[in-house]
């Protein structure tokens, strides 16, 4: 049931707006690939192009070894012949049809025998714990149940490729969490190649085997979730991924052999950084280490705000014009305007070129990249 998707130099324009800009990527068989990015970045246009609902201006698409679109060769296979199944944000259920008829609609279009249609509908209803809902109409179902019907309709046709366009965005927060688990299990059980669109980074990071971060019709980074988080490829990805936000500071490296950044009126360790260069320093909130007492190489800050959040506390701290965000899991008693001392693990700091915004390689190869490969199964995008 697995299929490879290959996209080469895909371009799509809407008037003067370039939605996809010579975009190329390969989705490996059985992958759960998530397209992530801000509104207008091109992720839904890419998904609709795969489904055949949009016609690109340039490039080629192949699914399972078959070319389904080629601008140079004038090929554009109709959506129904692409062997893909799609789940929409709006569920797109027929309101006048019962659940069992909604699920079996695609099978009847394929002119399968009535007995096989009924058998498949019964199987997917049971698999999704909806065995008693076949005689109901969509209006009689909750949002989560309607989403399951949309998924059941996709499963019944057994396509090798699943396409999902923000399928959980209309659900409440708790139900979204439950459905993420269901979708991951569904992917595990079917092994289908899946392309999933979302603007919710938490959804992307918890569900994907590979995340593609997009902006302005281009791929900014394609990698496993752990690498996207720990090694953002540029300042856009660094600033887009993570909640609370990454600490991203403009700095200049010193040229006195100490390999340190100068940020405002204090310095940070900068292993492997080029001397006398303008850079950006990136550190995740959990990598900002707080101490209530002075410590070697620690910098004094003042607490600006304390935001308790159950198992963790988000702490905003300031020194002059510099504000940092720290994620603290210890039960520290912190007060407003209190002095704290801040330390940084050099291995947890990312350094970005000040001109291009691209990630600079760390000293001695990449300890973080090696750790990321171990954690995410080896793919780096």
Residue, then its C-alpha position, 0 to 999 in steps of 0.5 A: x500500500x506504499x508509494x513514492x511521491x516525487x515532485x520536481x521544480x513545481x511552480x504555481x502562480x496566482x496572477x503575480x503571486x508565486x505560490x510554489x517556486x520551483x519546489x522539489x521534494x521526494x516523499x519516501x514510501x510509508x512516510x508521514x510527511x507534514x507540510x508546515x508553515x504560516x498562512x500563504x506559504x504554499x502548503x495547501x497549494x502543494x497538497x491540492x496539486x498532488x491531488x489534481x485539484x490545482x494545475x501547476x504552471x511548471x514542473x512534474x509530479x509522479x506518484x508510485x512511479x506514474x507521472x500524474x502531472x508534467x508541464x513539459x509533456x502536457x500530462x495532467x491525470x484527473x484526480x480520480x485516476x491518481x490513486x490518492x485519498x484526501x481528507x478535507x478540513x471541512x470533512x466534505x460529507x454528504x448531508x443527505x446520505x447516511x454514514x454507511x452511504x457516505x463511506x461507500x460512495x467512492x466504492x460505488x463510483x468504482x462500481x465494486x460489487x454491492x457485497x464487497x462495498x458493504x463488507x468494506x464499509x462494515x470493516x472500516x466502521x468497526x476499525x474506527x469504533x463506529x460500528x453502531x453509527x452506520x444508519x445515522x446522518x452526519x448532522x447527528x454526529x459530533x465533530x470527532x465522529x464526522x472526522x472519523x467518517x471522513x477517514x473511514x471513507x478514505x480507508x474504504x477505497x484503500x489508496x496507497x497515498x493519503x492526503x490530509x488538509x488540516x483535518x483536525x483544525x475544526x475540533x476542540x483542543x482535547x479532541x485534537x489531541x485524541x485524534x492525533x493519536x488515532x491518526x498516528x495509529x492509522x498510519x502505522x496500521x495501513x503503512x500508507x504514504x501520507x502528506x499532511x498539511x497543518x499550520x499547527x507546529x505542535x501537530x506537526x512535531x508530534x505526528x510527522x516522521x518528516x517535517x517540511x517547513x515552507x515559506x513563500x512557496x519554498x522549502x526552508x528545511x526538510x528533516x525529522x522533527x527532532x532535527x527541525x527543533x534542535x538544528x533549525x536550518x536558518x533563522x526563519x525556521x528557528x523563529x517559527x518552530x518552538x513554543x515558547x519562542x527560541x531566544x534569537x539574539x544579534x551578536x558579534x564574535x570576538x577575535x581574541x581567541x576566546x571564541x565568545x559572542x558579545x551580546x549587549x554588555x555580556x558574552x556567551x561561549x561560541x565554540x567554532x564560530x568565525x572571529x569578528x563576524x556578525x551572527x545570530x545566537x539561538x538558544x531554546x528556553x530549556x537551554x537557558x539555565x537559571x541559578x539563584x546564586x552567582x556562578x562561574x561564567x553566569x550572567x546576572x539578569x532580573x526576573x521580568x515575568x513568571x508564568x506557571x504552566x503546570x509541570x513547567x514555569x516559563x520565566x522572562x528575564x531581562x538585562x538591559x535591552x536583552x530579554x530571554x525566555x527560560x523554561x524551568x521544570x524545577x519548583x523555584x520560588x521566583x519573584x518579579x525583579x529578582x536577580x538570577x544568574x544565567x548560564x548556557x551550554x555551548x553544545x545547545x547553542x546554534x549560530x547563524x550567519x548574520x548576512x544569510x541567516x543560515x545555520x553555521x556548522x558547529x565545531x568538530x563536525x556536528x554533535x547535535x546532528x549526530x544526536x539528532x540522527x540517532x533520535x530520528x532514525x538517520x534521515x536529515x533531509 
